[in-house]
Amino acid sequence: MIKSKTILVAPLHWGLGHATRCIPIIRALIDHGYQVLLASDGTALLLLRKEFPTLESVELPSYNISYTKKAKNFKWKLILKLPNIQKTMTSEKKIVKKLVSEGKIQGIISDNRLGIRSNEVPSVFMTHQLNVLTGRTTWFTSKIHQKIIAKYDQCWVPDVDEPVNLSGRLGHLTKSKLNLKYIGPISRFKKQQLPIKNDILILLSGPEPQRGILEIKLLDMFKNSEKRILLIQGVVENKQKTTTIDAITVVNFMQTEALETAINESELVLSRSGYTTILDLAVLEKKAFFIPTPGQYEQKYLAKRLKSTGIVPSCNQENFKIEKLEQLKLYKGLTDFKATTDFASLFRLFEGK
C-alpha cells in the first residue's frame, strides 16, 4: 500500500488569524487523503494542537513580533527586529531541510512564514499581502516580499480575482510574474440560521499590548450597558474559562465549533479589521464594526476601504464610542462575497515534483 503524502502546514504566529485560516486548508487536505504535519509557535501552535489533537506537530522558532503602546513606534520596532527575523528564517530553513531529507514531508504550505520552503518538494506561500503597506516604505517592503514569494511554486491568495473583492491593493497587483492562485474567501466557519442570543459579540485578537488595551477600554465602556454582550478575549490557554464582569460575559477563547455558534448567534460583531476576521465575517454574512489595531497599516487600509465602499463602518481606537454603533444601519455588511474553493485542483501541485 502506498503511503499518503504528508504536507507541512506552517502559519505565522502573529495573533491567531494565520493559524485559524489554515484550519479549512488542513481539513481539506485530510479529506483529500493527505497526512498533515502542523508547524508554528506560541498560541498559534497551541490553537492548532487543540483543533487537531491527533496530528503530529513541530515547534518552530518565534519571530517575536509584538506591537508597541504608541502606534507610530511600531514600524521602527519592526525594522530593528529584522536581524532576528533573518535569524529565524535561517532556523526555519534548517528544520525544513531536515524534514525533507528524512522523507517526513512531501509538500509545504507556509502562511507568511518566510523561511518555510524547499526546492525539493512543492512549496506554497499563502498570503493576502502581495503589497505590504508600511507608509512611505510601502514600495520597498512590497518588492522585498514579492521577491520572497517568487521563490515558491505557487502563491495562494484567499480572495477573489474580481473588481469587487476583500483585500483591495493588498492582494491584487496590476502586473505580476508571480504564480498566483486566488482561492476565494476561506473560513473555518459555516453560516447557520440560529436564534440571536448576543446583541454584541466583542471579538478580540492580535499581539499584546494592543489587544489588552482595547479589552480594558471596551470593558469600561460597556459595563453599564443593558445589551447582551459576549466578549471573547482571544487568549488561548490550556483550559477555557468563562467569567462575568459587570453585565458582560467574558470567555478567554473558543475553539472552532463554539465560536462558529457564538458568531452566528450574535446580532453584530465588534472586532479588529484583521484580514482573517474579515474572511470569517464575510462567509457568515455578519454586520460588523471595526477598530483597526494602532500602527497596523494593513488593518487601517482594510477598515478604511470597507467603510468607503459602504460595507462596514469603523473608527480609530482612541475615537471609539458606543454611539458609533448606530452607524451600522447605514452599511450593508459583508454579504456579497461568496466563493467555493476548488481544493482538488489546488492540491494537484503536490502530485507534481
Contacts in CASP RR format, 6 or more apart in sequence:
PFRMAT RR
TARGET T0000
AUTHOR 0000-0000-0000
METHOD contacts of the structure
MODEL  1
MIKSKTILVAPLHWGLGHATRCIPIIRALIDHGYQVLLASDGTALLLLRK
EFPTLESVELPSYNISYTKKAKNFKWKLILKLPNIQKTMTSEKKIVKKLV
SEGKIQGIISDNRLGIRSNEVPSVFMTHQLNVLTGRTTWFTSKIHQKIIA
KYDQCWVPDVDEPVNLSGRLGHLTKSKLNLKYIGPISRFKKQQLPIKNDI
LILLSGPEPQRGILEIKLLDMFKNSEKRILLIQGVVENKQKTTTIDAITV
VNFMQTEALETAINESELVLSRSGYTTILDLAVLEKKAFFIPTPGQYEQK
YLAKRLKSTGIVPSCNQENFKIEKLEQLKLYKGLTDFKATTDFASLFRLF
EGK
4 33 0 8 1.000
4 34 0 8 1.000
4 35 0 8 1.000
5 34 0 8 1.000
5 35 0 8 1.000
5 106 0 8 1.000
5 107 0 8 1.000
5 350 0 8 1.000
6 34 0 8 1.000
6 35 0 8 1.000
6 36 0 8 1.000
6 37 0 8 1.000
6 104 0 8 1.000
6 105 0 8 1.000
6 106 0 8 1.000
6 107 0 8 1.000
7 29 0 8 1.000
7 34 0 8 1.000
7 35 0 8 1.000
7 36 0 8 1.000
7 37 0 8 1.000
7 105 0 8 1.000
7 106 0 8 1.000
7 107 0 8 1.000
7 108 0 8 1.000
7 109 0 8 1.000
7 350 0 8 1.000
8 37 0 8 1.000
8 39 0 8 1.000
8 58 0 8 1.000
8 96 0 8 1.000
8 99 0 8 1.000
8 105 0 8 1.000
8 107 0 8 1.000
8 108 0 8 1.000
8 109 0 8 1.000
8 116 0 8 1.000
9 22 0 8 1.000
9 25 0 8 1.000
9 26 0 8 1.000
9 29 0 8 1.000
9 36 0 8 1.000
9 37 0 8 1.000
9 38 0 8 1.000
9 39 0 8 1.000
9 109 0 8 1.000
9 111 0 8 1.000
10 38 0 8 1.000
10 39 0 8 1.000
10 40 0 8 1.000
10 60 0 8 1.000
10 108 0 8 1.000
10 109 0 8 1.000
10 110 0 8 1.000
10 111 0 8 1.000
10 113 0 8 1.000
10 116 0 8 1.000
11 17 0 8 1.000
11 18 0 8 1.000
11 19 0 8 1.000
11 21 0 8 1.000
11 22 0 8 1.000
11 40 0 8 1.000
11 44 0 8 1.000
11 48 0 8 1.000
11 111 0 8 1.000
11 112 0 8 1.000
11 113 0 8 1.000
12 18 0 8 1.000
12 40 0 8 1.000
12 44 0 8 1.000
12 63 0 8 1.000
12 111 0 8 1.000
12 112 0 8 1.000
12 113 0 8 1.000
13 19 0 8 1.000
13 40 0 8 1.000
13 41 0 8 1.000
13 42 0 8 1.000
13 43 0 8 1.000
13 44 0 8 1.000
13 45 0 8 1.000
13 62 0 8 1.000
13 63 0 8 1.000
14 63 0 8 1.000
14 65 0 8 1.000
14 112 0 8 1.000
14 206 0 8 1.000
14 207 0 8 1.000
15 43 0 8 1.000
15 44 0 8 1.000
15 205 0 8 1.000
15 206 0 8 1.000
15 207 0 8 1.000
16 43 0 8 1.000
16 44 0 8 1.000
16 47 0 8 1.000
16 205 0 8 1.000
16 206 0 8 1.000
16 234 0 8 1.000
16 236 0 8 1.000
16 276 0 8 1.000
17 44 0 8 1.000
17 205 0 8 1.000
17 206 0 8 1.000
17 274 0 8 1.000
17 275 0 8 1.000
17 276 0 8 1.000
17 277 0 8 1.000
18 44 0 8 1.000
18 111 0 8 1.000
18 112 0 8 1.000
18 276 0 8 1.000
19 40 0 8 1.000
19 44 0 8 1.000
19 45 0 8 1.000
19 47 0 8 1.000
19 48 0 8 1.000
19 111 0 8 1.000
20 47 0 8 1.000
20 188 0 8 1.000
20 256 0 8 1.000
20 276 0 8 1.000
20 280 0 8 1.000
21 111 0 8 1.000
21 126 0 8 1.000
21 158 0 8 1.000
21 186 0 8 1.000
21 187 0 8 1.000
21 188 0 8 1.000
21 276 0 8 1.000
21 279 0 8 1.000
22 48 0 8 1.000
22 109 0 8 1.000
22 111 0 8 1.000
22 126 0 8 1.000
23 48 0 8 1.000
23 51 0 8 1.000
23 188 0 8 1.000
23 256 0 8 1.000
24 186 0 8 1.000
24 187 0 8 1.000
24 188 0 8 1.000
24 341 0 8 1.000
25 109 0 8 1.000
25 126 0 8 1.000
25 186 0 8 1.000
26 36 0 8 1.000
26 38 0 8 1.000
26 48 0 8 1.000
26 51 0 8 1.000
26 52 0 8 1.000
26 55 0 8 1.000
27 188 0 8 1.000
28 341 0 8 1.000
28 343 0 8 1.000
28 347 0 8 1.000
29 36 0 8 1.000
29 343 0 8 1.000
29 347 0 8 1.000
30 36 0 8 1.000
31 343 0 8 1.000
32 343 0 8 1.000
32 344 0 8 1.000
32 347 0 8 1.000
34 347 0 8 1.000
34 350 0 8 1.000
36 52 0 8 1.000
36 55 0 8 1.000
37 55 0 8 1.000
37 56 0 8 1.000
37 57 0 8 1.000
37 58 0 8 1.000
37 99 0 8 1.000
37 104 0 8 1.000
37 105 0 8 1.000
38 45 0 8 1.000
38 48 0 8 1.000
38 49 0 8 1.000
38 52 0 8 1.000
38 55 0 8 1.000
38 56 0 8 1.000
38 57 0 8 1.000
38 58 0 8 1.000
39 45 0 8 1.000
39 57 0 8 1.000
39 58 0 8 1.000
39 59 0 8 1.000
39 60 0 8 1.000
39 95 0 8 1.000
39 116 0 8 1.000
40 48 0 8 1.000
40 57 0 8 1.000
40 59 0 8 1.000
40 60 0 8 1.000
40 113 0 8 1.000
41 59 0 8 1.000
41 60 0 8 1.000
41 61 0 8 1.000
41 62 0 8 1.000
42 62 0 8 1.000
43 235 0 8 1.000
43 236 0 8 1.000
45 57 0 8 1.000
45 59 0 8 1.000
45 60 0 8 1.000
46 236 0 8 1.000
47 236 0 8 1.000
47 253 0 8 1.000
48 55 0 8 1.000
48 57 0 8 1.000
49 55 0 8 1.000
49 57 0 8 1.000
50 236 0 8 1.000
50 255 0 8 1.000
51 255 0 8 1.000
51 256 0 8 1.000
58 95 0 8 1.000
58 99 0 8 1.000
60 91 0 8 1.000
60 92 0 8 1.000
60 95 0 8 1.000
60 113 0 8 1.000
60 116 0 8 1.000
61 87 0 8 1.000
61 88 0 8 1.000
61 91 0 8 1.000
61 92 0 8 1.000
62 88 0 8 1.000
63 81 0 8 1.000
63 84 0 8 1.000
63 85 0 8 1.000
63 88 0 8 1.000
64 81 0 8 1.000
64 84 0 8 1.000
64 88 0 8 1.000
65 78 0 8 1.000
65 81 0 8 1.000
65 207 0 8 1.000
66 207 0 8 1.000
66 208 0 8 1.000
66 209 0 8 1.000
67 74 0 8 1.000
67 207 0 8 1.000
67 208 0 8 1.000
67 209 0 8 1.000
67 210 0 8 1.000
67 293 0 8 1.000
67 294 0 8 1.000
67 295 0 8 1.000
67 296 0 8 1.000
68 74 0 8 1.000
68 77 0 8 1.000
68 209 0 8 1.000
69 209 0 8 1.000
69 210 0 8 1.000
69 213 0 8 1.000
70 294 0 8 1.000
71 294 0 8 1.000
71 295 0 8 1.000
72 295 0 8 1.000
74 294 0 8 1.000
74 295 0 8 1.000
74 296 0 8 1.000
75 134 0 8 1.000
75 135 0 8 1.000
75 137 0 8 1.000
75 295 0 8 1.000
85 114 0 8 1.000
88 115 0 8 1.000
89 114 0 8 1.000
89 115 0 8 1.000
92 113 0 8 1.000
92 114 0 8 1.000
92 115 0 8 1.000
92 116 0 8 1.000
93 115 0 8 1.000
93 117 0 8 1.000
96 105 0 8 1.000
96 108 0 8 1.000
96 115 0 8 1.000
96 116 0 8 1.000
96 117 0 8 1.000
96 118 0 8 1.000
97 118 0 8 1.000
99 105 0 8 1.000
100 118 0 8 1.000
100 120 0 8 1.000
100 121 0 8 1.000
105 121 0 8 1.000
106 121 0 8 1.000
106 122 0 8 1.000
106 350 0 8 1.000
107 118 0 8 1.000
107 121 0 8 1.000
107 122 0 8 1.000
107 123 0 8 1.000
107 350 0 8 1.000
108 116 0 8 1.000
108 117 0 8 1.000
108 118 0 8 1.000
108 121 0 8 1.000
108 122 0 8 1.000
108 123 0 8 1.000
108 124 0 8 1.000
109 124 0 8 1.000
109 126 0 8 1.000
109 156 0 8 1.000
110 116 0 8 1.000
110 117 0 8 1.000
110 123 0 8 1.000
110 124 0 8 1.000
110 125 0 8 1.000
110 126 0 8 1.000
110 152 0 8 1.000
111 126 0 8 1.000
111 127 0 8 1.000
112 125 0 8 1.000
112 126 0 8 1.000
112 127 0 8 1.000
112 129 0 8 1.000
114 148 0 8 1.000
116 123 0 8 1.000
117 123 0 8 1.000
117 125 0 8 1.000
117 151 0 8 1.000
117 152 0 8 1.000
120 353 0 8 1.000
121 353 0 8 1.000
122 153 0 8 1.000
122 154 0 8 1.000
122 349 0 8 1.000
122 350 0 8 1.000
122 352 0 8 1.000
122 353 0 8 1.000
123 152 0 8 1.000
123 153 0 8 1.000
124 152 0 8 1.000
124 153 0 8 1.000
124 154 0 8 1.000
124 155 0 8 1.000
124 156 0 8 1.000
124 349 0 8 1.000
125 148 0 8 1.000
125 149 0 8 1.000
125 152 0 8 1.000
125 154 0 8 1.000
125 155 0 8 1.000
125 156 0 8 1.000
126 155 0 8 1.000
126 156 0 8 1.000
126 157 0 8 1.000
126 158 0 8 1.000
127 145 0 8 1.000
127 149 0 8 1.000
127 155 0 8 1.000
127 156 0 8 1.000
127 157 0 8 1.000
128 157 0 8 1.000
128 158 0 8 1.000
128 159 0 8 1.000
128 166 0 8 1.000
128 167 0 8 1.000
128 170 0 8 1.000
128 171 0 8 1.000
128 275 0 8 1.000
129 145 0 8 1.000
129 170 0 8 1.000
129 171 0 8 1.000
129 298 0 8 1.000
130 142 0 8 1.000
130 145 0 8 1.000
130 146 0 8 1.000
130 149 0 8 1.000
130 155 0 8 1.000
130 157 0 8 1.000
130 170 0 8 1.000
130 171 0 8 1.000
130 172 0 8 1.000
130 173 0 8 1.000
130 176 0 8 1.000
130 178 0 8 1.000
130 180 0 8 1.000
131 138 0 8 1.000
131 142 0 8 1.000
131 145 0 8 1.000
131 169 0 8 1.000
131 170 0 8 1.000
131 171 0 8 1.000
131 173 0 8 1.000
132 138 0 8 1.000
132 141 0 8 1.000
132 142 0 8 1.000
132 144 0 8 1.000
132 145 0 8 1.000
132 298 0 8 1.000
133 141 0 8 1.000
133 170 0 8 1.000
133 297 0 8 1.000
133 298 0 8 1.000
133 301 0 8 1.000
134 140 0 8 1.000
134 141 0 8 1.000
134 297 0 8 1.000
135 297 0 8 1.000
138 297 0 8 1.000
146 176 0 8 1.000
146 178 0 8 1.000
149 155 0 8 1.000
149 178 0 8 1.000
150 177 0 8 1.000
150 178 0 8 1.000
152 179 0 8 1.000
153 179 0 8 1.000
153 349 0 8 1.000
154 179 0 8 1.000
154 180 0 8 1.000
154 181 0 8 1.000
154 349 0 8 1.000
155 178 0 8 1.000
155 179 0 8 1.000
155 180 0 8 1.000
155 181 0 8 1.000
156 181 0 8 1.000
156 183 0 8 1.000
156 346 0 8 1.000
157 167 0 8 1.000
157 171 0 8 1.000
157 180 0 8 1.000
157 181 0 8 1.000
157 182 0 8 1.000
157 183 0 8 1.000
157 184 0 8 1.000
158 183 0 8 1.000
158 184 0 8 1.000
158 185 0 8 1.000
158 186 0 8 1.000
158 275 0 8 1.000
158 279 0 8 1.000
159 165 0 8 1.000
159 166 0 8 1.000
159 167 0 8 1.000
159 168 0 8 1.000
159 171 0 8 1.000
159 172 0 8 1.000
159 182 0 8 1.000
159 184 0 8 1.000
159 185 0 8 1.000
160 166 0 8 1.000
160 182 0 8 1.000
160 184 0 8 1.000
160 185 0 8 1.000
160 337 0 8 1.000
160 339 0 8 1.000
161 172 0 8 1.000
161 180 0 8 1.000
161 182 0 8 1.000
164 336 0 8 1.000
164 337 0 8 1.000
165 171 0 8 1.000
165 172 0 8 1.000
165 337 0 8 1.000
166 185 0 8 1.000
166 275 0 8 1.000
166 278 0 8 1.000
166 279 0 8 1.000
166 282 0 8 1.000
166 337 0 8 1.000
167 275 0 8 1.000
167 302 0 8 1.000
168 305 0 8 1.000
169 301 0 8 1.000
170 275 0 8 1.000
170 298 0 8 1.000
170 301 0 8 1.000
170 302 0 8 1.000
173 180 0 8 1.000
181 346 0 8 1.000
183 341 0 8 1.000
183 342 0 8 1.000
183 346 0 8 1.000
184 339 0 8 1.000
184 341 0 8 1.000
185 279 0 8 1.000
185 282 0 8 1.000
185 283 0 8 1.000
185 337 0 8 1.000
185 338 0 8 1.000
185 339 0 8 1.000
186 279 0 8 1.000
186 283 0 8 1.000
186 341 0 8 1.000
187 279 0 8 1.000
187 280 0 8 1.000
187 282 0 8 1.000
187 283 0 8 1.000
187 284 0 8 1.000
188 256 0 8 1.000
188 260 0 8 1.000
188 280 0 8 1.000
189 256 0 8 1.000
189 259 0 8 1.000
189 260 0 8 1.000
189 263 0 8 1.000
189 280 0 8 1.000
189 283 0 8 1.000
189 284 0 8 1.000
190 260 0 8 1.000
190 283 0 8 1.000
190 284 0 8 1.000
191 264 0 8 1.000
191 283 0 8 1.000
191 284 0 8 1.000
191 285 0 8 1.000
192 260 0 8 1.000
192 261 0 8 1.000
192 264 0 8 1.000
193 264 0 8 1.000
194 261 0 8 1.000
194 264 0 8 1.000
194 265 0 8 1.000
195 265 0 8 1.000
196 265 0 8 1.000
196 266 0 8 1.000
196 267 0 8 1.000
197 228 0 8 1.000
197 265 0 8 1.000
197 266 0 8 1.000
198 228 0 8 1.000
198 229 0 8 1.000
198 230 0 8 1.000
198 262 0 8 1.000
198 265 0 8 1.000
198 266 0 8 1.000
198 267 0 8 1.000
199 227 0 8 1.000
199 228 0 8 1.000
199 229 0 8 1.000
199 266 0 8 1.000
199 267 0 8 1.000
199 268 0 8 1.000
200 222 0 8 1.000
200 227 0 8 1.000
200 228 0 8 1.000
200 229 0 8 1.000
200 230 0 8 1.000
200 266 0 8 1.000
200 267 0 8 1.000
200 268 0 8 1.000
200 269 0 8 1.000
200 270 0 8 1.000
200 325 0 8 1.000
201 229 0 8 1.000
201 230 0 8 1.000
201 231 0 8 1.000
201 232 0 8 1.000
201 262 0 8 1.000
201 263 0 8 1.000
201 266 0 8 1.000
201 268 0 8 1.000
201 269 0 8 1.000
201 270 0 8 1.000
202 218 0 8 1.000
202 222 0 8 1.000
202 229 0 8 1.000
202 230 0 8 1.000
202 231 0 8 1.000
202 232 0 8 1.000
202 269 0 8 1.000
202 270 0 8 1.000
202 271 0 8 1.000
203 232 0 8 1.000
203 234 0 8 1.000
203 263 0 8 1.000
203 269 0 8 1.000
203 270 0 8 1.000
203 271 0 8 1.000
203 272 0 8 1.000
203 277 0 8 1.000
204 211 0 8 1.000
204 212 0 8 1.000
204 214 0 8 1.000
204 215 0 8 1.000
204 231 0 8 1.000
204 232 0 8 1.000
204 233 0 8 1.000
204 234 0 8 1.000
204 271 0 8 1.000
204 272 0 8 1.000
205 211 0 8 1.000
205 234 0 8 1.000
205 271 0 8 1.000
205 272 0 8 1.000
205 274 0 8 1.000
205 277 0 8 1.000
206 234 0 8 1.000
206 272 0 8 1.000
206 293 0 8 1.000
210 293 0 8 1.000
210 294 0 8 1.000
210 317 0 8 1.000
211 233 0 8 1.000
211 234 0 8 1.000
211 235 0 8 1.000
213 317 0 8 1.000
214 272 0 8 1.000
214 291 0 8 1.000
214 317 0 8 1.000
215 231 0 8 1.000
215 233 0 8 1.000
217 317 0 8 1.000
217 320 0 8 1.000
218 231 0 8 1.000
218 270 0 8 1.000
219 231 0 8 1.000
219 245 0 8 1.000
219 246 0 8 1.000
219 248 0 8 1.000
219 250 0 8 1.000
221 320 0 8 1.000
221 321 0 8 1.000
221 322 0 8 1.000
222 229 0 8 1.000
222 246 0 8 1.000
222 247 0 8 1.000
222 248 0 8 1.000
222 322 0 8 1.000
223 245 0 8 1.000
223 246 0 8 1.000
223 247 0 8 1.000
223 248 0 8 1.000
224 246 0 8 1.000
224 247 0 8 1.000
225 247 0 8 1.000
225 248 0 8 1.000
225 322 0 8 1.000
226 247 0 8 1.000
229 247 0 8 1.000
229 248 0 8 1.000
229 249 0 8 1.000
230 248 0 8 1.000
230 249 0 8 1.000
230 251 0 8 1.000
230 262 0 8 1.000
230 266 0 8 1.000
231 245 0 8 1.000
231 248 0 8 1.000
231 249 0 8 1.000
231 250 0 8 1.000
231 251 0 8 1.000
232 251 0 8 1.000
232 252 0 8 1.000
232 253 0 8 1.000
232 254 0 8 1.000
232 259 0 8 1.000
232 262 0 8 1.000
233 250 0 8 1.000
233 251 0 8 1.000
233 252 0 8 1.000
233 253 0 8 1.000
234 252 0 8 1.000
234 253 0 8 1.000
235 252 0 8 1.000
235 253 0 8 1.000
236 252 0 8 1.000
236 253 0 8 1.000
237 252 0 8 1.000
237 253 0 8 1.000
240 251 0 8 1.000
240 252 0 8 1.000
240 253 0 8 1.000
240 254 0 8 1.000
240 255 0 8 1.000
241 251 0 8 1.000
241 252 0 8 1.000
242 249 0 8 1.000
242 250 0 8 1.000
242 251 0 8 1.000
243 249 0 8 1.000
243 250 0 8 1.000
244 250 0 8 1.000
254 262 0 8 1.000
260 284 0 8 1.000
263 269 0 8 1.000
263 280 0 8 1.000
263 281 0 8 1.000
263 284 0 8 1.000
263 286 0 8 1.000
264 284 0 8 1.000
266 286 0 8 1.000
267 287 0 8 1.000
268 286 0 8 1.000
268 287 0 8 1.000
268 288 0 8 1.000
268 289 0 8 1.000
268 325 0 8 1.000
268 328 0 8 1.000
269 281 0 8 1.000
269 286 0 8 1.000
269 287 0 8 1.000
269 288 0 8 1.000
269 289 0 8 1.000
270 288 0 8 1.000
270 289 0 8 1.000
270 291 0 8 1.000
270 325 0 8 1.000
271 277 0 8 1.000
271 281 0 8 1.000
271 288 0 8 1.000
271 289 0 8 1.000
271 290 0 8 1.000
271 291 0 8 1.000
272 290 0 8 1.000
272 291 0 8 1.000
272 292 0 8 1.000
272 293 0 8 1.000
272 299 0 8 1.000
273 290 0 8 1.000
273 291 0 8 1.000
273 292 0 8 1.000
273 293 0 8 1.000
273 299 0 8 1.000
273 300 0 8 1.000
273 302 0 8 1.000
273 303 0 8 1.000
273 306 0 8 1.000
273 312 0 8 1.000
273 314 0 8 1.000
274 292 0 8 1.000
274 293 0 8 1.000
274 298 0 8 1.000
274 299 0 8 1.000
274 302 0 8 1.000
275 298 0 8 1.000
275 302 0 8 1.000
278 302 0 8 1.000
278 306 0 8 1.000
278 334 0 8 1.000
281 288 0 8 1.000
281 334 0 8 1.000
282 334 0 8 1.000
282 337 0 8 1.000
283 337 0 8 1.000
285 333 0 8 1.000
285 334 0 8 1.000
285 335 0 8 1.000
286 333 0 8 1.000
286 334 0 8 1.000
287 328 0 8 1.000
287 331 0 8 1.000
287 333 0 8 1.000
288 312 0 8 1.000
288 333 0 8 1.000
288 334 0 8 1.000
289 312 0 8 1.000
289 313 0 8 1.000
289 314 0 8 1.000
289 324 0 8 1.000
289 325 0 8 1.000
289 327 0 8 1.000
289 328 0 8 1.000
290 299 0 8 1.000
290 302 0 8 1.000
290 303 0 8 1.000
290 306 0 8 1.000
290 307 0 8 1.000
290 312 0 8 1.000
290 313 0 8 1.000
290 314 0 8 1.000
291 303 0 8 1.000
291 314 0 8 1.000
291 315 0 8 1.000
291 316 0 8 1.000
291 317 0 8 1.000
291 320 0 8 1.000
292 299 0 8 1.000
292 300 0 8 1.000
292 302 0 8 1.000
292 303 0 8 1.000
292 314 0 8 1.000
292 316 0 8 1.000
292 317 0 8 1.000
293 299 0 8 1.000
293 317 0 8 1.000
294 316 0 8 1.000
294 317 0 8 1.000
294 318 0 8 1.000
303 312 0 8 1.000
303 314 0 8 1.000
304 314 0 8 1.000
306 312 0 8 1.000
306 314 0 8 1.000
306 334 0 8 1.000
307 313 0 8 1.000
307 314 0 8 1.000
307 331 0 8 1.000
310 330 0 8 1.000
310 331 0 8 1.000
310 332 0 8 1.000
310 333 0 8 1.000
311 331 0 8 1.000
311 332 0 8 1.000
311 333 0 8 1.000
311 334 0 8 1.000
312 331 0 8 1.000
312 333 0 8 1.000
312 334 0 8 1.000
313 324 0 8 1.000
313 327 0 8 1.000
313 328 0 8 1.000
313 330 0 8 1.000
313 331 0 8 1.000
315 324 0 8 1.000
END
